[in-house]
Amino acid sequence: MRSNCLLWAWALYWRRRAKGREGYLLLRRSRSGPFPHCLYAEFRRCGSLRVVSFKPLHPTEKVLPPPLFRGSSRWGDFADTRVDP
């Protein structure tokens, strides 16, 4: 699927909101370069955050991200998904 993290998180936010779920859009620095990365999150019953993001299939370090790229959704925001130098 071709998209980017911002469009994907925004669409997920509105889909979940239409079903009555309260969610949040989060921003952090991308591990692929010095630009923002957008994620979606919602609280679980136990109080922890459930985070989902859209990440490239083959991440590479870039100066600027492409406007659209092939990627997939990933549960969590683990550091082991970062680009190795």
Chimera marker file (.cmm) of the C-alpha trace (Angstrom):
<marker_set name="trace">
<marker id="1" x="0.000" y="0.000" z="0.000" r="1" g="1" b="0" radius="0.5"/>
<marker id="2" x="1.329" y="3.456" z="-0.897" r="1" g="1" b="0" radius="0.5"/>
<marker id="3" x="0.742" y="6.186" z="1.679" r="1" g="1" b="0" radius="0.5"/>
<marker id="4" x="2.682" y="8.060" z="4.316" r="1" g="1" b="0" radius="0.5"/>
<marker id="5" x="2.502" y="8.020" z="8.095" r="1" g="1" b="0" radius="0.5"/>
<marker id="6" x="0.517" y="11.270" z="8.367" r="1" g="1" b="0" radius="0.5"/>
<marker id="7" x="-2.232" y="10.306" z="5.889" r="1" g="1" b="0" radius="0.5"/>
<marker id="8" x="-2.435" y="6.799" z="7.326" r="1" g="1" b="0" radius="0.5"/>
<marker id="9" x="-2.667" y="7.934" z="10.980" r="1" g="1" b="0" radius="0.5"/>
<marker id="10" x="-5.221" y="10.620" z="10.093" r="1" g="1" b="0" radius="0.5"/>
<marker id="11" x="-7.432" y="8.088" z="8.264" r="1" g="1" b="0" radius="0.5"/>
<marker id="12" x="-7.171" y="5.588" z="11.136" r="1" g="1" b="0" radius="0.5"/>
<marker id="13" x="-8.053" y="8.326" z="13.636" r="1" g="1" b="0" radius="0.5"/>
<marker id="14" x="-11.260" y="9.171" z="11.742" r="1" g="1" b="0" radius="0.5"/>
<marker id="15" x="-12.228" y="5.507" z="11.192" r="1" g="1" b="0" radius="0.5"/>
<marker id="16" x="-11.833" y="4.738" z="14.895" r="1" g="1" b="0" radius="0.5"/>
<marker id="17" x="-13.616" y="7.960" z="15.899" r="1" g="1" b="0" radius="0.5"/>
<marker id="18" x="-16.609" y="7.004" z="13.705" r="1" g="1" b="0" radius="0.5"/>
<marker id="19" x="-16.841" y="3.790" z="15.756" r="1" g="1" b="0" radius="0.5"/>
<marker id="20" x="-16.848" y="5.758" z="19.025" r="1" g="1" b="0" radius="0.5"/>
<marker id="21" x="-13.209" y="5.156" z="20.004" r="1" g="1" b="0" radius="0.5"/>
<marker id="22" x="-11.151" y="7.975" z="21.494" r="1" g="1" b="0" radius="0.5"/>
<marker id="23" x="-7.724" y="8.101" z="19.873" r="1" g="1" b="0" radius="0.5"/>
<marker id="24" x="-4.720" y="10.387" z="19.583" r="1" g="1" b="0" radius="0.5"/>
<marker id="25" x="-2.299" y="11.432" z="16.875" r="1" g="1" b="0" radius="0.5"/>
<marker id="26" x="1.294" y="11.421" z="18.118" r="1" g="1" b="0" radius="0.5"/>
<marker id="27" x="4.403" y="12.983" z="16.597" r="1" g="1" b="0" radius="0.5"/>
<marker id="28" x="8.002" y="12.000" z="17.191" r="1" g="1" b="0" radius="0.5"/>
<marker id="29" x="11.285" y="12.330" z="15.331" r="1" g="1" b="0" radius="0.5"/>
<marker id="30" x="11.650" y="9.728" z="12.603" r="1" g="1" b="0" radius="0.5"/>
<marker id="31" x="14.378" y="7.121" z="12.941" r="1" g="1" b="0" radius="0.5"/>
<marker id="32" x="14.957" y="7.405" z="9.164" r="1" g="1" b="0" radius="0.5"/>
<marker id="33" x="16.007" y="11.063" z="9.261" r="1" g="1" b="0" radius="0.5"/>
<marker id="34" x="15.479" y="14.507" z="10.813" r="1" g="1" b="0" radius="0.5"/>
<marker id="35" x="11.759" y="14.834" z="10.085" r="1" g="1" b="0" radius="0.5"/>
<marker id="36" x="8.563" y="14.029" z="12.021" r="1" g="1" b="0" radius="0.5"/>
<marker id="37" x="6.867" y="10.642" z="12.165" r="1" g="1" b="0" radius="0.5"/>
<marker id="38" x="3.111" y="10.446" z="12.886" r="1" g="1" b="0" radius="0.5"/>
<marker id="39" x="1.543" y="7.605" z="14.894" r="1" g="1" b="0" radius="0.5"/>
<marker id="40" x="-1.940" y="6.713" z="16.161" r="1" g="1" b="0" radius="0.5"/>
<marker id="41" x="-2.584" y="5.716" z="19.783" r="1" g="1" b="0" radius="0.5"/>
<marker id="42" x="-5.479" y="4.896" z="22.067" r="1" g="1" b="0" radius="0.5"/>
<marker id="43" x="-5.694" y="3.958" z="25.727" r="1" g="1" b="0" radius="0.5"/>
<marker id="44" x="-6.334" y="0.351" z="26.735" r="1" g="1" b="0" radius="0.5"/>
<marker id="45" x="-8.553" y="-0.526" z="29.691" r="1" g="1" b="0" radius="0.5"/>
<marker id="46" x="-5.472" y="-1.091" z="31.859" r="1" g="1" b="0" radius="0.5"/>
<marker id="47" x="-4.314" y="2.488" z="31.170" r="1" g="1" b="0" radius="0.5"/>
<marker id="48" x="-1.397" y="1.781" z="28.826" r="1" g="1" b="0" radius="0.5"/>
<marker id="49" x="-1.213" y="3.241" z="25.327" r="1" g="1" b="0" radius="0.5"/>
<marker id="50" x="-1.742" y="1.062" z="22.264" r="1" g="1" b="0" radius="0.5"/>
<marker id="51" x="0.377" y="2.549" z="19.476" r="1" g="1" b="0" radius="0.5"/>
<marker id="52" x="0.085" y="1.779" z="15.757" r="1" g="1" b="0" radius="0.5"/>
<marker id="53" x="2.174" y="3.343" z="12.993" r="1" g="1" b="0" radius="0.5"/>
<marker id="54" x="2.747" y="3.134" z="9.248" r="1" g="1" b="0" radius="0.5"/>
<marker id="55" x="6.362" y="2.337" z="8.407" r="1" g="1" b="0" radius="0.5"/>
<marker id="56" x="8.232" y="1.770" z="5.127" r="1" g="1" b="0" radius="0.5"/>
<marker id="57" x="8.747" y="-1.821" z="3.992" r="1" g="1" b="0" radius="0.5"/>
<marker id="58" x="12.436" y="-1.122" z="3.378" r="1" g="1" b="0" radius="0.5"/>
<marker id="59" x="13.501" y="1.858" z="5.532" r="1" g="1" b="0" radius="0.5"/>
<marker id="60" x="16.597" y="3.771" z="4.508" r="1" g="1" b="0" radius="0.5"/>
<marker id="61" x="18.039" y="6.954" z="5.953" r="1" g="1" b="0" radius="0.5"/>
<marker id="62" x="17.021" y="10.010" z="3.914" r="1" g="1" b="0" radius="0.5"/>
<marker id="63" x="17.334" y="13.784" z="4.085" r="1" g="1" b="0" radius="0.5"/>
<marker id="64" x="13.623" y="14.167" z="3.224" r="1" g="1" b="0" radius="0.5"/>
<marker id="65" x="11.010" y="11.429" z="3.126" r="1" g="1" b="0" radius="0.5"/>
<marker id="66" x="9.197" y="10.667" z="-0.121" r="1" g="1" b="0" radius="0.5"/>
<marker id="67" x="5.611" y="12.017" z="-0.197" r="1" g="1" b="0" radius="0.5"/>
<marker id="68" x="4.244" y="8.476" z="-0.628" r="1" g="1" b="0" radius="0.5"/>
<marker id="69" x="5.984" y="5.160" z="-0.012" r="1" g="1" b="0" radius="0.5"/>
<marker id="70" x="5.189" y="1.450" z="0.209" r="1" g="1" b="0" radius="0.5"/>
<marker id="71" x="4.684" y="0.433" z="3.799" r="1" g="1" b="0" radius="0.5"/>
<marker id="72" x="2.608" y="-1.474" z="6.318" r="1" g="1" b="0" radius="0.5"/>
<marker id="73" x="1.066" y="-0.903" z="9.722" r="1" g="1" b="0" radius="0.5"/>
<marker id="74" x="3.098" y="-1.916" z="12.758" r="1" g="1" b="0" radius="0.5"/>
<marker id="75" x="1.965" y="-2.406" z="16.321" r="1" g="1" b="0" radius="0.5"/>
<marker id="76" x="4.086" y="-0.623" z="18.893" r="1" g="1" b="0" radius="0.5"/>
<marker id="77" x="6.919" y="1.817" z="18.454" r="1" g="1" b="0" radius="0.5"/>
<marker id="78" x="9.938" y="-0.304" z="19.212" r="1" g="1" b="0" radius="0.5"/>
<marker id="79" x="13.509" y="0.857" z="18.731" r="1" g="1" b="0" radius="0.5"/>
<marker id="80" x="14.436" y="-2.408" z="16.959" r="1" g="1" b="0" radius="0.5"/>
<marker id="81" x="12.573" y="-1.158" z="13.865" r="1" g="1" b="0" radius="0.5"/>
<marker id="82" x="15.015" y="1.696" z="13.322" r="1" g="1" b="0" radius="0.5"/>
<marker id="83" x="17.424" y="2.008" z="10.423" r="1" g="1" b="0" radius="0.5"/>
<marker id="84" x="20.905" y="0.664" z="11.168" r="1" g="1" b="0" radius="0.5"/>
<marker id="85" x="23.720" y="3.110" z="10.289" r="1" g="1" b="0" radius="0.5"/>
<link id1="1" id2="2" r="1" g="1" b="0" radius="0.2"/>
<link id1="2" id2="3" r="1" g="1" b="0" radius="0.2"/>
<link id1="3" id2="4" r="1" g="1" b="0" radius="0.2"/>
<link id1="4" id2="5" r="1" g="1" b="0" radius="0.2"/>
<link id1="5" id2="6" r="1" g="1" b="0" radius="0.2"/>
<link id1="6" id2="7" r="1" g="1" b="0" radius="0.2"/>
<link id1="7" id2="8" r="1" g="1" b="0" radius="0.2"/>
<link id1="8" id2="9" r="1" g="1" b="0" radius="0.2"/>
<link id1="9" id2="10" r="1" g="1" b="0" radius="0.2"/>
<link id1="10" id2="11" r="1" g="1" b="0" radius="0.2"/>
<link id1="11" id2="12" r="1" g="1" b="0" radius="0.2"/>
<link id1="12" id2="13" r="1" g="1" b="0" radius="0.2"/>
<link id1="13" id2="14" r="1" g="1" b="0" radius="0.2"/>
<link id1="14" id2="15" r="1" g="1" b="0" radius="0.2"/>
<link id1="15" id2="16" r="1" g="1" b="0" radius="0.2"/>
<link id1="16" id2="17" r="1" g="1" b="0" radius="0.2"/>
<link id1="17" id2="18" r="1" g="1" b="0" radius="0.2"/>
<link id1="18" id2="19" r="1" g="1" b="0" radius="0.2"/>
<link id1="19" id2="20" r="1" g="1" b="0" radius="0.2"/>
<link id1="20" id2="21" r="1" g="1" b="0" radius="0.2"/>
<link id1="21" id2="22" r="1" g="1" b="0" radius="0.2"/>
<link id1="22" id2="23" r="1" g="1" b="0" radius="0.2"/>
<link id1="23" id2="24" r="1" g="1" b="0" radius="0.2"/>
<link id1="24" id2="25" r="1" g="1" b="0" radius="0.2"/>
<link id1="25" id2="26" r="1" g="1" b="0" radius="0.2"/>
<link id1="26" id2="27" r="1" g="1" b="0" radius="0.2"/>
<link id1="27" id2="28" r="1" g="1" b="0" radius="0.2"/>
<link id1="28" id2="29" r="1" g="1" b="0" radius="0.2"/>
<link id1="29" id2="30" r="1" g="1" b="0" radius="0.2"/>
<link id1="30" id2="31" r="1" g="1" b="0" radius="0.2"/>
<link id1="31" id2="32" r="1" g="1" b="0" radius="0.2"/>
<link id1="32" id2="33" r="1" g="1" b="0" radius="0.2"/>
<link id1="33" id2="34" r="1" g="1" b="0" radius="0.2"/>
<link id1="34" id2="35" r="1" g="1" b="0" radius="0.2"/>
<link id1="35" id2="36" r="1" g="1" b="0" radius="0.2"/>
<link id1="36" id2="37" r="1" g="1" b="0" radius="0.2"/>
<link id1="37" id2="38" r="1" g="1" b="0" radius="0.2"/>
<link id1="38" id2="39" r="1" g="1" b="0" radius="0.2"/>
<link id1="39" id2="40" r="1" g="1" b="0" radius="0.2"/>
<link id1="40" id2="41" r="1" g="1" b="0" radius="0.2"/>
<link id1="41" id2="42" r="1" g="1" b="0" radius="0.2"/>
<link id1="42" id2="43" r="1" g="1" b="0" radius="0.2"/>
<link id1="43" id2="44" r="1" g="1" b="0" radius="0.2"/>
<link id1="44" id2="45" r="1" g="1" b="0" radius="0.2"/>
<link id1="45" id2="46" r="1" g="1" b="0" radius="0.2"/>
<link id1="46" id2="47" r="1" g="1" b="0" radius="0.2"/>
<link id1="47" id2="48" r="1" g="1" b="0" radius="0.2"/>
<link id1="48" id2="49" r="1" g="1" b="0" radius="0.2"/>
<link id1="49" id2="50" r="1" g="1" b="0" radius="0.2"/>
<link id1="50" id2="51" r="1" g="1" b="0" radius="0.2"/>
<link id1="51" id2="52" r="1" g="1" b="0" radius="0.2"/>
<link id1="52" id2="53" r="1" g="1" b="0" radius="0.2"/>
<link id1="53" id2="54" r="1" g="1" b="0" radius="0.2"/>
<link id1="54" id2="55" r="1" g="1" b="0" radius="0.2"/>
<link id1="55" id2="56" r="1" g="1" b="0" radius="0.2"/>
<link id1="56" id2="57" r="1" g="1" b="0" radius="0.2"/>
<link id1="57" id2="58" r="1" g="1" b="0" radius="0.2"/>
<link id1="58" id2="59" r="1" g="1" b="0" radius="0.2"/>
<link id1="59" id2="60" r="1" g="1" b="0" radius="0.2"/>
<link id1="60" id2="61" r="1" g="1" b="0" radius="0.2"/>
<link id1="61" id2="62" r="1" g="1" b="0" radius="0.2"/>
<link id1="62" id2="63" r="1" g="1" b="0" radius="0.2"/>
<link id1="63" id2="64" r="1" g="1" b="0" radius="0.2"/>
<link id1="64" id2="65" r="1" g="1" b="0" radius="0.2"/>
<link id1="65" id2="66" r="1" g="1" b="0" radius="0.2"/>
<link id1="66" id2="67" r="1" g="1" b="0" radius="0.2"/>
<link id1="67" id2="68" r="1" g="1" b="0" radius="0.2"/>
<link id1="68" id2="69" r="1" g="1" b="0" radius="0.2"/>
<link id1="69" id2="70" r="1" g="1" b="0" radius="0.2"/>
<link id1="70" id2="71" r="1" g="1" b="0" radius="0.2"/>
<link id1="71" id2="72" r="1" g="1" b="0" radius="0.2"/>
<link id1="72" id2="73" r="1" g="1" b="0" radius="0.2"/>
<link id1="73" id2="74" r="1" g="1" b="0" radius="0.2"/>
<link id1="74" id2="75" r="1" g="1" b="0" radius="0.2"/>
<link id1="75" id2="76" r="1" g="1" b="0" radius="0.2"/>
<link id1="76" id2="77" r="1" g="1" b="0" radius="0.2"/>
<link id1="77" id2="78" r="1" g="1" b="0" radius="0.2"/>
<link id1="78" id2="79" r="1" g="1" b="0" radius="0.2"/>
<link id1="79" id2="80" r="1" g="1" b="0" radius="0.2"/>
<link id1="80" id2="81" r="1" g="1" b="0" radius="0.2"/>
<link id1="81" id2="82" r="1" g="1" b="0" radius="0.2"/>
<link id1="82" id2="83" r="1" g="1" b="0" radius="0.2"/>
<link id1="83" id2="84" r="1" g="1" b="0" radius="0.2"/>
<link id1="84" id2="85" r="1" g="1" b="0" radius="0.2"/>
</marker_set>
